[in-house]
Amino acid sequence: MPSAITRTHRNRRSTRKNVAANRPQPTTPIGISNVVAAGSVLTIVFDQPVALKGVPKYSTNIAGAHAISANMAAPSVMSLTFDAAVAGANQLNVPYEDPAIRNSSGGFVTPTAVKF
């Protein structure tokens, strides 16, 4: 309650700081443990359980091969089907912050070129 001696200040910034806005929630990045190619399917093993929503935009070193479907074989194993044979592929390209695969803390798969 303001007293008669002090007056209220108009248009004064609050002294409270919004700590939550300045410190985002830390997330754990997802790593790829193993990749196996067979026919037109890549089996990707992650280092932790992940959630799949949609089809990731992953690519290989095979020209013209595009991912068409994905399903989870286990909580940390994903089968990614391509529209062409990828059995001869030896590299998986993971884009930056692909929203199709996330973990429980909201982390993304680490963007790398995985040799297998």
C-alpha positions as CSV (number, residue, x, y, z in Angstrom):
1,M,0.0,0.0,0.0
2,P,1.5,3.3,-1.0
3,S,2.0,5.8,1.8
4,A,1.4,9.6,1.7
5,I,5.2,10.2,1.6
6,T,6.0,8.2,-1.5
7,R,4.2,8.5,-4.8
8,T,3.6,5.7,-7.3
9,H,5.7,5.7,-10.5
10,R,3.9,5.4,-13.8
11,N,5.4,3.5,-16.7
12,R,8.1,1.8,-14.6
13,R,9.5,-1.6,-15.6
14,S,8.8,-4.4,-13.2
15,T,11.8,-5.6,-11.3
16,R,10.8,-9.2,-11.7
17,K,12.7,-11.2,-14.3
18,N,11.1,-13.9,-16.5
19,V,13.6,-16.7,-15.9
20,A,11.7,-19.3,-17.8
21,A,11.8,-17.3,-21.0
22,N,15.6,-16.8,-20.7
23,R,16.4,-20.4,-19.9
24,P,14.9,-22.9,-22.3
25,Q,14.3,-26.5,-21.2
26,P,17.5,-28.6,-21.8
27,T,17.1,-31.4,-24.2
28,T,19.1,-34.6,-24.8
29,P,20.2,-35.1,-28.4
30,I,19.5,-38.4,-30.1
31,G,22.4,-40.4,-31.6
32,I,22.3,-43.1,-34.2
33,S,23.9,-46.4,-33.0
34,N,23.6,-48.6,-36.1
35,V,22.2,-48.5,-39.7
36,V,21.5,-51.6,-41.8
37,A,20.4,-51.5,-45.5
38,A,18.4,-54.4,-47.0
39,G,16.5,-54.0,-50.3
40,S,14.7,-50.7,-50.1
41,V,14.5,-50.6,-46.3
42,L,17.0,-48.9,-43.9
43,T,16.8,-50.1,-40.3
44,I,18.1,-47.4,-38.0
45,V,18.9,-48.0,-34.4
46,F,18.9,-45.0,-32.0
47,D,20.7,-44.8,-28.7
48,Q,17.5,-44.1,-26.8
49,P,13.7,-44.5,-27.2
50,V,12.1,-42.1,-29.7
51,A,8.7,-41.1,-31.0
52,L,7.9,-41.1,-34.7
53,K,5.5,-38.7,-36.2
54,G,5.4,-38.7,-40.0
55,V,8.2,-39.6,-42.4
56,P,11.7,-38.3,-41.8
57,K,13.5,-36.4,-44.6
58,Y,16.5,-38.6,-44.4
59,S,18.5,-39.3,-47.6
60,T,21.3,-41.7,-48.7
61,N,24.1,-41.4,-51.2
62,I,21.9,-43.2,-53.8
63,A,20.6,-40.7,-56.3
64,G,16.8,-40.5,-56.7
65,A,16.0,-42.6,-53.5
66,H,13.3,-40.8,-51.4
67,A,11.8,-42.0,-48.1
68,I,8.2,-42.9,-48.5
69,S,7.2,-44.5,-45.2
70,A,8.5,-45.2,-41.7
71,N,7.5,-47.4,-38.8
72,M,8.8,-48.2,-35.4
73,A,9.9,-51.9,-35.0
74,A,10.9,-51.2,-31.3
75,P,11.1,-48.1,-29.1
76,S,14.6,-47.4,-30.4
77,V,14.5,-49.1,-33.9
78,M,13.0,-47.5,-37.0
79,S,12.4,-49.0,-40.4
80,L,12.6,-46.4,-43.2
81,T,11.3,-47.5,-46.6
82,F,12.5,-45.8,-49.8
83,D,11.1,-45.8,-53.3
84,A,14.3,-47.3,-54.7
85,A,16.8,-50.0,-53.7
86,V,19.2,-48.7,-51.1
87,A,21.1,-51.9,-50.4
88,G,24.2,-50.4,-52.0
89,A,24.0,-47.3,-49.9
90,N,26.8,-46.6,-47.4
91,Q,25.8,-43.2,-46.1
92,L,22.8,-41.8,-44.3
93,N,22.3,-38.0,-44.3
94,V,20.4,-36.7,-41.3
95,P,19.0,-33.1,-41.7
96,Y,19.1,-30.4,-39.0
97,E,16.2,-30.7,-36.5
98,D,13.9,-33.0,-38.5
99,P,10.6,-32.8,-36.6
100,A,9.6,-36.4,-37.4
101,I,11.7,-38.0,-34.7
102,R,11.9,-36.7,-31.1
103,N,12.7,-38.1,-27.7
104,S,10.9,-37.6,-24.4
105,S,12.7,-34.4,-23.5
106,G,12.1,-32.9,-27.0
107,G,15.5,-33.5,-28.4
108,F,16.2,-34.0,-32.1
109,V,18.5,-36.5,-33.9
110,T,22.0,-35.1,-34.2
111,P,22.5,-33.9,-37.8
112,T,25.3,-35.9,-39.3
113,A,26.3,-38.1,-42.3
114,V,26.4,-41.6,-40.8
115,K,28.7,-44.1,-42.6
116,F,27.6,-47.7,-42.4
